[in-house]
Amino acid sequence: MKHNLQFERILFELNRGHHIILLDDENRSNILFSAAEAINENTLDFHRKFSKSFPSILLSPERCKTLNIKTDYCCSLSIDFKWSIKKIYNLAFGSSLDKKLKLNGVIEERSKLIDISLQILKKGKLLPCGIFSIINSSENIPIEQLAMKEKILTFNISEFYEMFGLKQPNISIVTRAKLPIKKTDDAEIIIFKFNNEPKEYFCILIGKIYEKNSLNLSPTVRIHSQCVTGDIFHSLKCDCGEQLDKSLDIMVQNGEGVLIYLPQEGRDIGLTNKIRAYKLQEDGIDTVDANLTLGFKDDERSYDVAVAILKKLNFKKINLITNNPNKIEKLNKEGLKVLKVIKLNIKPNEINKNYLSTKKNKSNHIFD
């Protein structure tokens, strides 16, 4: 499957504050769509003129719950043109809501079109909140022509399913080479291509796995999500860097191991949103509630790439280094058998003790 370059352009347009048109041929509906965090003073007026309808703000299920809107779905509400941009931002992702702001006319949104619009924002590492308006064209002109006239990109949601709804992932090894590291000179790095995505995925093999890929071996595996602040700068706010360091120590001591490093910064909300969550934590919100306040799930990560890598290397049974029972459950569901769980004990410091406590009490991480 070719990764759709049109989709990359869609993400670029949303990131720079431009509008896109999302098409749903199956239900014959089209919307003009913008990322809420990138709107300006002209956005709402353009929506009204182009679509010939009043724009609404779209909130994720998690953001709805933060605002005490009782629903398990996305929800929308019409935007009052008297609202300032600051007020819309606060409604979309602010930590405290204006008590004078009345949330009237809340509508549950269950359509595929609306659901995918939020997924698109997440793919672009944008906050999952959008501005949309239903396109009601009185002119007998195809929507594509109207879009071309205004230089607006269109995207059909059926293409989203084609790109990201694959049941059988396509993974291939691009290249591999020896990679002596500080802890051992007996290591190899392998680069993978996954579903022809532009992202680079890799793993590091340590010890006898490098010398002989034995089908009978159940390797020691660490599936580690990228943490720039912890892994590179040794941030005291989390334990990620220490987990990575100790995982490598365990593999070297065992004489074998597989480290899969996934580009899932901030539990896959992206570095910008992770720092936004950090700012909320400075106001006393814990790590889980910070993500929810921004409209994300508490953990957006997926392990489909890690599973595909392990299967590509012919490993079906593993010994997993983790404290996260959710990770174990997801791997088992994907057809990998976790024979043994190796827990990591990280000594809390004065800064991350609440972070580790939240992991244990809210995310059910298991510490010895």
TORKOL-4160 file (C-alpha; in steps of 0.2 Angstrom, whole numbers, padded with zeros to 4 digits, m for minus):
368
<pt num="1" X="0000" Y="0000" Z="0000"/>
<pt num="2" X="0007" Y="0017" Z="m0005"/>
<pt num="3" X="0006" Y="0030" Z="0009"/>
<pt num="4" X="m0005" Y="0043" Z="0003"/>
<pt num="5" X="0005" Y="0059" Z="0000"/>
<pt num="6" X="m0012" Y="0069" Z="0000"/>
<pt num="7" X="m0014" Y="0064" Z="0018"/>
<pt num="8" X="0003" Y="0072" Z="0022"/>
<pt num="9" X="m0003" Y="0087" Z="0014"/>
<pt num="10" X="m0019" Y="0087" Z="0023"/>
<pt num="11" X="m0009" Y="0087" Z="0040"/>
<pt num="12" X="0002" Y="0101" Z="0034"/>
<pt num="13" X="m0013" Y="0112" Z="0030"/>
<pt num="14" X="m0021" Y="0109" Z="0047"/>
<pt num="15" X="m0005" Y="0112" Z="0056"/>
<pt num="16" X="m0003" Y="0129" Z="0047"/>
<pt num="17" X="m0021" Y="0134" Z="0051"/>
<pt num="18" X="m0029" Y="0131" Z="0034"/>
<pt num="19" X="m0046" Y="0123" Z="0031"/>
<pt num="20" X="m0049" Y="0106" Z="0023"/>
<pt num="21" X="m0064" Y="0098" Z="0016"/>
<pt num="22" X="m0068" Y="0080" Z="0022"/>
<pt num="23" X="m0079" Y="0070" Z="0011"/>
<pt num="24" X="m0090" Y="0055" Z="0015"/>
<pt num="25" X="m0097" Y="0047" Z="m0001"/>
<pt num="26" X="m0106" Y="0033" Z="0008"/>
<pt num="27" X="m0117" Y="0045" Z="0018"/>
<pt num="28" X="m0116" Y="0059" Z="0005"/>
<pt num="29" X="m0110" Y="0072" Z="0018"/>
<pt num="30" X="m0096" Y="0084" Z="0017"/>
<pt num="31" X="m0089" Y="0096" Z="0030"/>
<pt num="32" X="m0077" Y="0110" Z="0030"/>
<pt num="33" X="m0064" Y="0107" Z="0044"/>
<pt num="34" X="m0051" Y="0116" Z="0054"/>
<pt num="35" X="m0040" Y="0112" Z="0069"/>
<pt num="36" X="m0046" Y="0122" Z="0084"/>
<pt num="37" X="m0029" Y="0126" Z="0090"/>
<pt num="38" X="m0024" Y="0134" Z="0074"/>
<pt num="39" X="m0039" Y="0145" Z="0071"/>
<pt num="40" X="m0038" Y="0164" Z="0069"/>
<pt num="41" X="m0050" Y="0179" Z="0069"/>
<pt num="42" X="m0056" Y="0175" Z="0051"/>
<pt num="43" X="m0059" Y="0156" Z="0053"/>
<pt num="44" X="m0077" Y="0157" Z="0058"/>
<pt num="45" X="m0082" Y="0170" Z="0046"/>
<pt num="46" X="m0074" Y="0159" Z="0032"/>
<pt num="47" X="m0084" Y="0144" Z="0038"/>
<pt num="48" X="m0100" Y="0153" Z="0037"/>
<pt num="49" X="m0098" Y="0160" Z="0020"/>
<pt num="50" X="m0091" Y="0145" Z="0012"/>
<pt num="51" X="m0102" Y="0131" Z="0019"/>
<pt num="52" X="m0117" Y="0142" Z="0021"/>
<pt num="53" X="m0120" Y="0135" Z="0038"/>
<pt num="54" X="m0115" Y="0140" Z="0056"/>
<pt num="55" X="m0099" Y="0132" Z="0062"/>
<pt num="56" X="m0098" Y="0121" Z="0077"/>
<pt num="57" X="m0084" Y="0116" Z="0089"/>
<pt num="58" X="m0080" Y="0097" Z="0090"/>
<pt num="59" X="m0074" Y="0089" Z="0106"/>
<pt num="60" X="m0067" Y="0072" Z="0109"/>
<pt num="61" X="m0076" Y="0060" Z="0122"/>
<pt num="62" X="m0062" Y="0063" Z="0134"/>
<pt num="63" X="m0064" Y="0082" Z="0133"/>
<pt num="64" X="m0083" Y="0081" Z="0135"/>
<pt num="65" X="m0080" Y="0072" Z="0151"/>
<pt num="66" X="m0068" Y="0085" Z="0157"/>
<pt num="67" X="m0082" Y="0098" Z="0154"/>
<pt num="68" X="m0094" Y="0087" Z="0163"/>
<pt num="69" X="m0104" Y="0083" Z="0147"/>
<pt num="70" X="m0111" Y="0065" Z="0150"/>
<pt num="71" X="m0108" Y="0056" Z="0134"/>
<pt num="72" X="m0097" Y="0041" Z="0128"/>
<pt num="73" X="m0095" Y="0049" Z="0110"/>
<pt num="74" X="m0089" Y="0065" Z="0102"/>
<pt num="75" X="m0100" Y="0080" Z="0105"/>
<pt num="76" X="m0102" Y="0097" Z="0096"/>
<pt num="77" X="m0110" Y="0113" Z="0100"/>
<pt num="78" X="m0114" Y="0128" Z="0090"/>
<pt num="79" X="m0101" Y="0143" Z="0091"/>
<pt num="80" X="m0108" Y="0159" Z="0097"/>
<pt num="81" X="m0100" Y="0173" Z="0085"/>
<pt num="82" X="m0098" Y="0184" Z="0101"/>
<pt num="83" X="m0085" Y="0172" Z="0108"/>
<pt num="84" X="m0067" Y="0177" Z="0107"/>
<pt num="85" X="m0054" Y="0166" Z="0100"/>
<pt num="86" X="m0047" Y="0165" Z="0118"/>
<pt num="87" X="m0064" Y="0158" Z="0124"/>
<pt num="88" X="m0064" Y="0145" Z="0110"/>
<pt num="89" X="m0047" Y="0140" Z="0115"/>
<pt num="90" X="m0052" Y="0138" Z="0133"/>
<pt num="91" X="m0067" Y="0128" Z="0129"/>
<pt num="92" X="m0056" Y="0117" Z="0117"/>
<pt num="93" X="m0042" Y="0113" Z="0129"/>
<pt num="94" X="m0041" Y="0125" Z="0143"/>
<pt num="95" X="m0038" Y="0118" Z="0161"/>
<pt num="96" X="m0052" Y="0129" Z="0168"/>
<pt num="97" X="m0069" Y="0134" Z="0160"/>
<pt num="98" X="m0077" Y="0151" Z="0160"/>
<pt num="99" X="m0091" Y="0148" Z="0173"/>
<pt num="100" X="m0102" Y="0161" Z="0163"/>
<pt num="101" X="m0100" Y="0151" Z="0147"/>
<pt num="102" X="m0117" Y="0141" Z="0144"/>
<pt num="103" X="m0115" Y="0125" Z="0135"/>
<pt num="104" X="m0132" Y="0124" Z="0127"/>
<pt num="105" X="m0137" Y="0114" Z="0112"/>
<pt num="106" X="m0124" Y="0100" Z="0115"/>
<pt num="107" X="m0126" Y="0086" Z="0101"/>
<pt num="108" X="m0119" Y="0069" Z="0102"/>
<pt num="109" X="m0109" Y="0065" Z="0086"/>
<pt num="110" X="m0108" Y="0047" Z="0081"/>
<pt num="111" X="m0104" Y="0048" Z="0062"/>
<pt num="112" X="m0089" Y="0040" Z="0054"/>
<pt num="113" X="m0085" Y="0057" Z="0046"/>
<pt num="114" X="m0084" Y="0066" Z="0063"/>
<pt num="115" X="m0075" Y="0052" Z="0072"/>
<pt num="116" X="m0061" Y="0051" Z="0058"/>
<pt num="117" X="m0059" Y="0070" Z="0058"/>
<pt num="118" X="m0053" Y="0069" Z="0076"/>
<pt num="119" X="m0042" Y="0054" Z="0072"/>
<pt num="120" X="m0034" Y="0064" Z="0058"/>
<pt num="121" X="m0030" Y="0078" Z="0071"/>
<pt num="122" X="m0022" Y="0065" Z="0082"/>
<pt num="123" X="m0011" Y="0058" Z="0067"/>
<pt num="124" X="m0005" Y="0076" Z="0065"/>
<pt num="125" X="m0001" Y="0077" Z="0083"/>
<pt num="126" X="m0014" Y="0091" Z="0085"/>
<pt num="127" X="m0026" Y="0093" Z="0099"/>
<pt num="128" X="m0041" Y="0083" Z="0096"/>
<pt num="129" X="m0053" Y="0097" Z="0094"/>
<pt num="130" X="m0060" Y="0104" Z="0078"/>
<pt num="131" X="m0071" Y="0118" Z="0070"/>
<pt num="132" X="m0082" Y="0111" Z="0057"/>
<pt num="133" X="m0097" Y="0116" Z="0047"/>
<pt num="134" X="m0109" Y="0106" Z="0036"/>
<pt num="135" X="m0107" Y="0111" Z="0018"/>
<pt num="136" X="m0124" Y="0116" Z="0010"/>
<pt num="137" X="m0120" Y="0122" Z="m0007"/>
<pt num="138" X="m0135" Y="0129" Z="m0016"/>
<pt num="139" X="m0125" Y="0130" Z="m0032"/>
<pt num="140" X="m0126" Y="0115" Z="m0044"/>
<pt num="141" X="m0107" Y="0113" Z="m0043"/>
<pt num="142" X="m0097" Y="0098" Z="m0038"/>
<pt num="143" X="m0089" Y="0100" Z="m0021"/>
<pt num="144" X="m0071" Y="0097" Z="m0029"/>
<pt num="145" X="m0074" Y="0112" Z="m0040"/>
<pt num="146" X="m0079" Y="0123" Z="m0026"/>
<pt num="147" X="m0063" Y="0117" Z="m0016"/>
<pt num="148" X="m0052" Y="0120" Z="m0031"/>
<pt num="149" X="m0059" Y="0138" Z="m0033"/>
<pt num="150" X="m0055" Y="0142" Z="m0015"/>
<pt num="151" X="m0038" Y="0132" Z="m0015"/>
<pt num="152" X="m0044" Y="0120" Z="m0002"/>
<pt num="153" X="m0038" Y="0102" Z="m0001"/>
<pt num="154" X="m0051" Y="0088" Z="0000"/>
<pt num="155" X="m0049" Y="0071" Z="0008"/>
<pt num="156" X="m0062" Y="0056" Z="0007"/>
<pt num="157" X="m0063" Y="0047" Z="0023"/>
<pt num="158" X="m0063" Y="0030" Z="0013"/>
<pt num="159" X="m0045" Y="0034" Z="0010"/>
<pt num="160" X="m0042" Y="0034" Z="0029"/>
<pt num="161" X="m0048" Y="0016" Z="0030"/>
<pt num="162" X="m0037" Y="0011" Z="0016"/>
<pt num="163" X="m0021" Y="0018" Z="0024"/>
<pt num="164" X="m0024" Y="0014" Z="0042"/>
<pt num="165" X="m0037" Y="0000" Z="0043"/>
<pt num="166" X="m0026" Y="m0014" Z="0037"/>
<pt num="167" X="m0029" Y="m0030" Z="0045"/>
<pt num="168" X="m0013" Y="m0038" Z="0039"/>
<pt num="169" X="0002" Y="m0025" Z="0042"/>
<pt num="170" X="0015" Y="m0024" Z="0029"/>
<pt num="171" X="0033" Y="m0024" Z="0037"/>
<pt num="172" X="0050" Y="m0026" Z="0029"/>
<pt num="173" X="0068" Y="m0024" Z="0034"/>
<pt num="174" X="0076" Y="m0009" Z="0025"/>
<pt num="175" X="0094" Y="m0011" Z="0031"/>
<pt num="176" X="0104" Y="m0017" Z="0046"/>
<pt num="177" X="0122" Y="m0015" Z="0053"/>
<pt num="178" X="0132" Y="m0018" Z="0068"/>
<pt num="179" X="0130" Y="m0005" Z="0082"/>
<pt num="180" X="0143" Y="m0006" Z="0096"/>
<pt num="181" X="0135" Y="0004" Z="0111"/>
<pt num="182" X="0142" Y="0009" Z="0128"/>
<pt num="183" X="0135" Y="m0006" Z="0137"/>
<pt num="184" X="0141" Y="m0019" Z="0124"/>
<pt num="185" X="0149" Y="m0020" Z="0107"/>
<pt num="186" X="0139" Y="m0035" Z="0103"/>
<pt num="187" X="0124" Y="m0026" Z="0096"/>
<pt num="188" X="0115" Y="m0023" Z="0079"/>
<pt num="189" X="0102" Y="m0011" Z="0073"/>
<pt num="190" X="0089" Y="m0015" Z="0061"/>
<pt num="191" X="0078" Y="m0002" Z="0052"/>
<pt num="192" X="0060" Y="m0007" Z="0046"/>
<pt num="193" X="0047" Y="0000" Z="0035"/>
<pt num="194" X="0029" Y="m0002" Z="0041"/>
<pt num="195" X="0015" Y="0000" Z="0029"/>
<pt num="196" X="0026" Y="0012" Z="0018"/>
<pt num="197" X="0024" Y="0026" Z="0032"/>
<pt num="198" X="0037" Y="0039" Z="0031"/>
<pt num="199" X="0041" Y="0036" Z="0049"/>
<pt num="200" X="0057" Y="0026" Z="0053"/>
<pt num="201" X="0055" Y="0011" Z="0065"/>
<pt num="202" X="0070" Y="0002" Z="0072"/>
<pt num="203" X="0075" Y="m0011" Z="0085"/>
<pt num="204" X="0092" Y="m0016" Z="0093"/>
<pt num="205" X="0097" Y="m0034" Z="0094"/>
<pt num="206" X="0109" Y="m0038" Z="0108"/>
<pt num="207" X="0120" Y="m0053" Z="0111"/>
<pt num="208" X="0117" Y="m0070" Z="0104"/>
<pt num="209" X="0102" Y="m0065" Z="0094"/>
<pt num="210" X="0114" Y="m0055" Z="0084"/>
<pt num="211" X="0125" Y="m0070" Z="0081"/>
<pt num="212" X="0111" Y="m0083" Z="0078"/>
<pt num="213" X="0092" Y="m0079" Z="0076"/>
<pt num="214" X="0086" Y="m0095" Z="0085"/>
<pt num="215" X="0068" Y="m0100" Z="0082"/>
<pt num="216" X="0068" Y="m0108" Z="0099"/>
<pt num="217" X="0074" Y="m0093" Z="0109"/>
<pt num="218" X="0062" Y="m0083" Z="0119"/>
<pt num="219" X="0071" Y="m0066" Z="0119"/>
<pt num="220" X="0071" Y="m0053" Z="0133"/>
<pt num="221" X="0061" Y="m0039" Z="0125"/>
<pt num="222" X="0059" Y="m0021" Z="0130"/>
<pt num="223" X="0046" Y="m0011" Z="0120"/>
<pt num="224" X="0051" Y="0007" Z="0124"/>
<pt num="225" X="0041" Y="0022" Z="0119"/>
<pt num="226" X="0051" Y="0038" Z="0114"/>
<pt num="227" X="0054" Y="0050" Z="0128"/>
<pt num="228" X="0065" Y="0065" Z="0122"/>
<pt num="229" X="0065" Y="0073" Z="0139"/>
<pt num="230" X="0069" Y="0057" Z="0149"/>
<pt num="231" X="0079" Y="0047" Z="0137"/>
<pt num="232" X="0090" Y="0061" Z="0131"/>
<pt num="233" X="0090" Y="0075" Z="0144"/>
<pt num="234" X="0087" Y="0063" Z="0159"/>
<pt num="235" X="0072" Y="0073" Z="0165"/>
<pt num="236" X="0068" Y="0070" Z="0183"/>
<pt num="237" X="0049" Y="0072" Z="0180"/>
<pt num="238" X="0048" Y="0054" Z="0173"/>
<pt num="239" X="0057" Y="0037" Z="0175"/>
<pt num="240" X="0058" Y="0034" Z="0156"/>
<pt num="241" X="0077" Y="0036" Z="0154"/>
<pt num="242" X="0080" Y="0025" Z="0169"/>
<pt num="243" X="0069" Y="0012" Z="0162"/>
<pt num="244" X="0078" Y="0012" Z="0146"/>
<pt num="245" X="0095" Y="0011" Z="0154"/>
<pt num="246" X="0090" Y="m0003" Z="0166"/>
<pt num="247" X="0082" Y="m0013" Z="0152"/>
<pt num="248" X="0098" Y="m0013" Z="0142"/>
<pt num="249" X="0108" Y="m0018" Z="0158"/>
<pt num="250" X="0096" Y="m0033" Z="0160"/>
<pt num="251" X="0099" Y="m0038" Z="0141"/>
<pt num="252" X="0118" Y="m0037" Z="0143"/>
<pt num="253" X="0117" Y="m0047" Z="0159"/>
<pt num="254" X="0106" Y="m0060" Z="0150"/>
<pt num="255" X="0118" Y="m0060" Z="0135"/>
<pt num="256" X="0103" Y="m0057" Z="0123"/>
<pt num="257" X="0089" Y="m0045" Z="0121"/>
<pt num="258" X="0078" Y="m0035" Z="0109"/>
<pt num="259" X="0075" Y="m0016" Z="0111"/>
<pt num="260" X="0061" Y="m0010" Z="0101"/>
<pt num="261" X="0060" Y="0009" Z="0101"/>
<pt num="262" X="0044" Y="0017" Z="0096"/>
<pt num="263" X="0041" Y="0035" Z="0091"/>
<pt num="264" X="0026" Y="0037" Z="0103"/>
<pt num="265" X="0031" Y="0053" Z="0112"/>
<pt num="266" X="0021" Y="0057" Z="0128"/>
<pt num="267" X="0010" Y="0041" Z="0126"/>
<pt num="268" X="0009" Y="0045" Z="0108"/>
<pt num="269" X="0001" Y="0063" Z="0110"/>
<pt num="270" X="0017" Y="0071" Z="0103"/>
<pt num="271" X="0031" Y="0082" Z="0111"/>
<pt num="272" X="0021" Y="0098" Z="0109"/>
<pt num="273" X="0006" Y="0091" Z="0118"/>
<pt num="274" X="0017" Y="0082" Z="0131"/>
<pt num="275" X="0024" Y="0099" Z="0136"/>
<pt num="276" X="0006" Y="0106" Z="0136"/>
<pt num="277" X="0002" Y="0092" Z="0148"/>
<pt num="278" X="0018" Y="0096" Z="0159"/>
<pt num="279" X="0011" Y="0114" Z="0160"/>
<pt num="280" X="m0005" Y="0107" Z="0167"/>
<pt num="281" X="0004" Y="0097" Z="0179"/>
<pt num="282" X="0012" Y="0112" Z="0186"/>
<pt num="283" X="m0005" Y="0118" Z="0191"/>
<pt num="284" X="m0008" Y="0102" Z="0201"/>
<pt num="285" X="m0016" Y="0090" Z="0188"/>
<pt num="286" X="m0008" Y="0073" Z="0187"/>
<pt num="287" X="m0002" Y="0065" Z="0171"/>
<pt num="288" X="m0018" Y="0055" Z="0167"/>
<pt num="289" X="m0030" Y="0070" Z="0170"/>
<pt num="290" X="m0018" Y="0081" Z="0160"/>
<pt num="291" X="m0020" Y="0070" Z="0145"/>
<pt num="292" X="m0039" Y="0069" Z="0147"/>
<pt num="293" X="m0040" Y="0088" Z="0149"/>
<pt num="294" X="m0032" Y="0090" Z="0133"/>
<pt num="295" X="m0044" Y="0079" Z="0125"/>
<pt num="296" X="m0034" Y="0063" Z="0123"/>
<pt num="297" X="m0036" Y="0046" Z="0131"/>
<pt num="298" X="m0024" Y="0044" Z="0145"/>
<pt num="299" X="m0014" Y="0032" Z="0134"/>
<pt num="300" X="m0015" Y="0034" Z="0115"/>
<pt num="301" X="m0001" Y="0021" Z="0111"/>
<pt num="302" X="m0002" Y="0006" Z="0100"/>
<pt num="303" X="0009" Y="m0009" Z="0099"/>
<pt num="304" X="0005" Y="m0015" Z="0082"/>
<pt num="305" X="0022" Y="m0010" Z="0075"/>
<pt num="306" X="0031" Y="m0019" Z="0089"/>
<pt num="307" X="0021" Y="m0035" Z="0086"/>
<pt num="308" X="0025" Y="m0034" Z="0068"/>
<pt num="309" X="0044" Y="m0032" Z="0071"/>
<pt num="310" X="0044" Y="m0047" Z="0083"/>
<pt num="311" X="0035" Y="m0058" Z="0071"/>
<pt num="312" X="0046" Y="m0052" Z="0056"/>
<pt num="313" X="0061" Y="m0058" Z="0067"/>
<pt num="314" X="0052" Y="m0075" Z="0070"/>
<pt num="315" X="0049" Y="m0072" Z="0088"/>
<pt num="316" X="0032" Y="m0078" Z="0095"/>
<pt num="317" X="0036" Y="m0081" Z="0113"/>
<pt num="318" X="0045" Y="m0067" Z="0123"/>
<pt num="319" X="0051" Y="m0062" Z="0140"/>
<pt num="320" X="0044" Y="m0044" Z="0142"/>
<pt num="321" X="0052" Y="m0030" Z="0152"/>
<pt num="322" X="0038" Y="m0020" Z="0158"/>
<pt num="323" X="0027" Y="m0014" Z="0173"/>
<pt num="324" X="0012" Y="m0011" Z="0162"/>
<pt num="325" X="m0001" Y="m0024" Z="0162"/>
<pt num="326" X="m0010" Y="m0016" Z="0148"/>
<pt num="327" X="0005" Y="m0018" Z="0137"/>
<pt num="328" X="0005" Y="m0037" Z="0141"/>
<pt num="329" X="m0013" Y="m0039" Z="0137"/>
<pt num="330" X="m0012" Y="m0030" Z="0120"/>
<pt num="331" X="0003" Y="m0041" Z="0115"/>
<pt num="332" X="m0006" Y="m0057" Z="0120"/>
<pt num="333" X="m0021" Y="m0051" Z="0109"/>
<pt num="334" X="m0010" Y="m0049" Z="0094"/>
<pt num="335" X="m0004" Y="m0067" Z="0095"/>
<pt num="336" X="0012" Y="m0065" Z="0105"/>
<pt num="337" X="0015" Y="m0075" Z="0120"/>
<pt num="338" X="0022" Y="m0067" Z="0135"/>
<pt num="339" X="0031" Y="m0081" Z="0145"/>
<pt num="340" X="0038" Y="m0070" Z="0159"/>
<pt num="341" X="0037" Y="m0052" Z="0165"/>
<pt num="342" X="0052" Y="m0044" Z="0171"/>
<pt num="343" X="0048" Y="m0029" Z="0181"/>
<pt num="344" X="0058" Y="m0013" Z="0183"/>
<pt num="345" X="0060" Y="m0005" Z="0200"/>
<pt num="346" X="0064" Y="0014" Z="0199"/>
<pt num="347" X="0068" Y="0023" Z="0215"/>
<pt num="348" X="0057" Y="0039" Z="0215"/>
<pt num="349" X="0064" Y="0056" Z="0217"/>
<pt num="350" X="0056" Y="0071" Z="0225"/>
<pt num="351" X="0050" Y="0077" Z="0208"/>
<pt num="352" X="0043" Y="0061" Z="0200"/>
<pt num="353" X="0036" Y="0053" Z="0215"/>
<pt num="354" X="0018" Y="0059" Z="0211"/>
<pt num="355" X="0021" Y="0053" Z="0193"/>
<pt num="356" X="0025" Y="0036" Z="0199"/>
<pt num="357" X="0011" Y="0035" Z="0211"/>
<pt num="358" X="m0001" Y="0040" Z="0197"/>
<pt num="359" X="0006" Y="0026" Z="0186"/>
<pt num="360" X="0002" Y="0014" Z="0200"/>
<pt num="361" X="m0015" Y="0020" Z="0206"/>
<pt num="362" X="m0023" Y="0026" Z="0190"/>
<pt num="363" X="m0014" Y="0016" Z="0176"/>
<pt num="364" X="m0012" Y="0000" Z="0186"/>
<pt num="365" X="0007" Y="m0002" Z="0184"/>
<pt num="366" X="0014" Y="m0015" Z="0195"/>
<pt num="367" X="0029" Y="m0012" Z="0205"/>
<pt num="368" X="0038" Y="m0024" Z="0216"/>
